[in-house]
Structures are given as structure tokens and as C-alpha cells.
């Protein structure tokens, strides 16, 4: 979500919540602190992890059920081991990760650093991806995990409209793609690909050249889940009809009863 204040002002967020009534909604790139926005959702608990830098990055989770615990960011021991600071800044102070523990699983929302047009942040990606994976693996030792968000990479050629033209460019380098492959090898499943094997399903479109109207897009927003949760996954969907951002929402429904 490209700035929650802008989406609230247009009413898109309120309409989405009223129509879909999600039990849990995870937001990335909120670009705001909790006190900067007024959201009237009495049925939801609010949790925010905002960047120290004003109007930048940030994540939030709204939940109908209060969590057992809340974890802001990547644990310090993991972050230290992978050195998640570069010339652009300290990613651990940018509110990029927020995790809630519930009785049956963890839910984590993540806003992965962008590799940059000149690929100057690929080294950061090669540290960030294994650091976040180590965090998820640590949680998975206790109970299953679900993590979702803007991962800023298309995993396979099926996940963008023009793979040949974009090979080796930001969002489709081998290094970034390998980061996602490592999650899969760790037994964490790309839920959308459990049933949908075709291309043409995207979550982000450029503002240029009527890309969204022509569906020339990228799938860079995902919901991953522990393999043990697969038997109770009813569906994983993409919602391109939902406007208000250059991204669209993705969703997961579990059969918990």
C-alpha cells in the first residue's frame, strides 16, 4: 500500500474493509505513524511499526483478535549477524517488519528493501532475505508461520508480463529470485501457486503506458505459509479490481473450523 494517508483520504481503504471484512489485514509502506492517522475500525486492534524517518516505509497489522504477542522488526541478534545497514541507511530502523503471534500461528508482514535501478542494493538484499528467512525459521520451530507483503521481486517468469525484457533488472535479478527460492526450500509455500500455475496474475503495475489497463504487471506481493498449513488453505487470491494504489491486495483464507 503506497501511503495509508492517501488511501484513507480517497476512501479506498474504508471501502475495502467494509466489503471484505478481513480477520487480519497487513499493510506495507504505510508512510505514517499511528498518531498521524485516524482510522475508525472499532472491531480491530491496531499494531504499527513505523520508520524513524518521517513519511517513509513502515508496516501495520489490524486484527479482529488480540494477539498473544507482538514482535517489531527482525530480532536484534539476527540483524546484527547479517549487518542490515548500508549506504542508504539502517533497514532495522525503517519499520519494515511486524509480527503478531496468535494461538495457532504467527503472522508477519514485511516490506523488503528495493534493489534500486542500478542494483546498488543487491548486497543488502543478499543479507536481508536470509536474515528474514532465519527469523521465520526460528518462529516456525514454535508454530506455523504466515508471512506476506511487498517482497520487491518476481520469483519466476510466470510472475511478470515481460520476463525476457526484464531479466537481470531490478526485481528480476537472479540474486533476488534466489532469495525467494530459499524460502521454498525451507518448507514455506507460495500460497497463490498451490493452485494457480499460469501467468497473467500481477500485483503491481507501472504508472506509465497504461500498464494496469493492459495488465503489463509484476507479481511482487505474496502470501507465504508453512507447509503444515497447506491442508487448511481454502484459497489464495489476488484482487486487481481493488484500486487506490499501484499495488493491489492479495489474500489468504484458512479453514480454521
C-alpha positions in Angstrom: 0.0 0.0 0.0 1.6 3.2 -1.2 0.9 5.5 1.8 -2.1 4.8 4.1 -3.0 8.5 4.4 -3.5 8.9 0.7 -5.7 5.8 0.5 -7.7 6.9 3.5 -8.3 10.3 2.0 -9.7 8.7 -1.1 -11.9 6.3 0.9 -10.4 3.2 -0.7 -9.2 1.6 2.5 -12.6 2.1 4.2 -14.4 0.6 1.2 -12.1 -2.4 1.1 -12.5 -3.1 4.8 -16.3 -2.8 4.6 -16.6 -5.1 1.6 -14.1 -7.8 2.6 -14.1 -7.7 6.4 -10.8 -9.5 6.8 -9.9 -11.0 10.2 -6.4 -9.7 9.8 -5.1 -7.1 7.4 -1.4 -6.5 6.8 -0.1 -3.2 5.4 3.3 -2.2 4.0 4.8 1.2 3.1 2.3 2.9 5.4 4.5 6.1 5.4 2.9 7.1 8.7 2.8 6.7 12.4 -0.2 5.6 14.4 -0.9 9.1 15.7 -0.8 10.7 12.3 -3.9 8.9 11.0 -7.4 8.4 12.4 -8.9 5.1 11.4 -12.4 4.3 12.7 -12.4 0.5 12.9 -13.8 -0.4 16.3 -13.7 -4.2 15.6 -10.0 -4.2 15.1 -6.8 -4.0 17.3 -4.1 -1.8 15.6 -0.4 -2.5 15.6 2.2 -0.3 13.9 5.9 -0.4 13.3 6.9 2.9 11.8 10.2 4.1 10.4 12.3 6.6 12.4 12.4 8.7 9.3 9.1 10.5 8.9 6.8 9.6 5.9 8.9 6.6 4.9 8.4 2.8 4.8 6.5 1.3 7.8 4.2 -1.6 8.4 1.0 -2.2 10.3 -1.4 -5.0 11.1 -5.1 -4.7 12.1 -6.6 -7.7 13.7 -10.1 -8.6 15.0 -8.5 -10.9 17.6 -5.9 -9.6 20.0 -2.5 -11.4 19.5 -0.6 -13.4 22.1 2.5 -11.2 21.5 3.8 -8.6 19.1 7.4 -8.5 17.7 8.6 -5.4 16.0 11.3 -5.8 13.4 13.9 -8.6 12.9 15.3 -9.8 16.3 18.5 -7.9 17.2 20.8 -10.9 17.2 19.8 -11.9 13.7 20.0 -8.3 12.4 23.5 -7.9 13.9 24.7 -11.2 12.3 23.6 -10.1 8.8 24.6 -6.4 9.1 21.4 -4.9 7.7 22.9 -1.4 7.3 24.3 0.1 4.1 25.0 3.5 2.5 21.2 4.0 2.1 20.5 3.5 5.8 19.8 1.1 8.6 16.9 -1.1 7.5 16.2 -2.2 11.1 15.0 1.4 11.8 12.6 1.6 8.8 9.7 -0.3 10.3 9.9 -3.0 7.6 8.7 -6.0 9.7 5.9 -6.5 12.1 4.9 -9.9 13.5 1.9 -11.0 15.6 1.7 -14.3 17.4 -1.7 -16.0 17.6 -2.7 -19.2 19.2 -2.2 -21.4 16.1 0.4 -19.5 14.1 2.4 -16.3 13.6 1.5 -13.6 11.0 4.3 -11.4 9.8 4.1 -8.5 7.4 7.3 -7.4 5.5 8.3 -4.6 3.3 11.5 -5.8 1.6 14.2 -3.3 0.6 14.2 -2.4 -3.1 17.3 -3.3 -5.1 17.4 0.1 -6.8 17.5 0.7 -10.6 21.3 0.5 -10.6 21.2 -2.7 -8.5 23.3 -0.9 -5.8 21.2 -2.5 -3.1 21.6 -6.1 -4.2 24.2 -6.7 -1.5 21.6 -5.6 1.1 19.1 -8.0 -0.5 21.6 -10.8 -0.2 21.7 -10.0 3.6 18.1 -9.1 4.1 16.5 -12.2 2.6 18.5 -14.8 4.6 18.0 -12.7 7.8 14.3 -12.6 7.4 14.2 -16.3 6.5 16.2 -17.1 9.6 13.6 -15.2 11.6 10.8 -17.1 10.0 12.6 -20.4 10.6 13.1 -19.5 14.3 9.3 -18.8 14.6 8.5 -22.0 12.7 10.2 -24.0 15.4 7.4 -22.9 17.8 4.4 -22.9 15.5 3.5 -22.4 11.8 4.1 -19.0 10.1 2.3 -16.9 7.6 4.2 -14.0 6.1 3.1 -11.6 3.5 4.0 -8.3 1.9 5.8 -6.4 -0.8 8.9 -8.6 -1.5 10.0 -6.4 -4.4 10.8 -9.4 -6.6 9.1 -11.5 -9.2 10.1 -15.1 -8.4 9.7 -16.8 -11.8 9.0 -15.9 -15.4 5.3 -16.6 -14.7 5.3 -13.6 -12.3 5.8 -10.8 -14.7 4.4 -9.9 -18.1 7.8 -9.3 -19.8 10.4 -11.6 -18.3 12.8 -11.5 -21.2 13.0 -7.7 -21.3 13.5 -7.5 -17.5 15.9 -10.3 -16.9 18.8 -9.0 -14.8 17.0 -5.8 -14.0 15.7 -4.6 -10.6 13.1 -7.0 -9.3 14.1 -9.8 -11.6 17.8 -10.5 -10.9 19.0 -14.0 -10.1 20.1 -12.8 -6.7 16.6 -11.6 -5.7 14.9 -14.6 -7.2 17.2 -16.9 -5.3 16.1 -15.2 -2.1 12.6 -16.4 -2.6 13.7 -19.8 -3.7 15.4 -20.2 -0.3 12.0 -19.7 1.4 10.5 -22.5 -0.6 13.4 -24.8 0.1 12.8 -24.1 3.8 9.3 -25.5 3.6 7.5 -22.2 3.3 4.9 -22.3 0.5 3.9 -19.6 -2.1 0.2 -20.0 -1.4 -1.0 -18.5 -4.7 1.0 -21.1 -6.6 -0.6 -24.0 -4.8 -3.4 -23.9 -7.4 -2.7 -21.2 -10.0 0.0 -22.3 -12.4 -0.5 -19.7 -15.2 0.9 -16.2 -15.8 -1.2 -13.1 -16.1 -1.7 -12.6 -12.4 0.0 -9.5 -11.1 0.0 -7.3 -8.0 1.9 -4.2 -9.2 1.8 -2.1 -12.4 3.8 0.9 -13.5 2.0 4.2 -13.8 3.4 4.5 -17.3 1.9 3.4 -20.6 -1.5 2.3 -19.2 0.3 -0.7 -17.8 -2.5 -1.6 -15.4 -5.2 -1.4 -18.1 -3.2 -3.6 -20.4 -2.2 -5.9 -17.4 1.5 -5.5 -18.1 2.5 -6.1 -14.5 4.6 -7.9 -11.9 3.6 -10.2 -9.1 5.8 -8.9 -6.2 3.3 -9.2 -3.4 3.0 -12.6 -1.8 1.5 -14.6 1.0 3.8 -17.4 2.1 2.8 -20.1 4.7 4.4 -23.0 6.5 3.8 -26.3 4.6 1.9 -27.6 7.6 -0.9 -25.1 7.0 -1.5 -26.2 3.4 -4.3 -28.7 4.3 -6.4 -25.8 5.8 -5.8 -23.3 3.0 -9.1 -22.7 1.2 -7.8 -20.2 -1.3 -5.2 -17.6 -2.0 -6.2 -14.7 -4.3 -5.1 -11.6 -6.0 -7.5 -8.6 -6.2 -6.6 -6.5 -9.2 -10.0 -4.8 -9.2 -9.2 -3.0 -5.9 -7.9 0.4 -6.7 -6.1 3.1 -4.7 -2.5 2.1 -5.1 -0.1 0.9 -7.8 -0.2 -2.4 -5.9 -3.4 -4.4 -5.4 -4.2 -6.6 -2.3 -3.5 -10.3 -2.0 -5.4 -12.6 0.4 -5.4 -15.9 2.0 -8.4 -17.8 3.6 -7.9 -20.6 6.1 -10.4 -23.2 7.2 -9.9 -22.9 10.9 -13.1 -24.5 12.0 
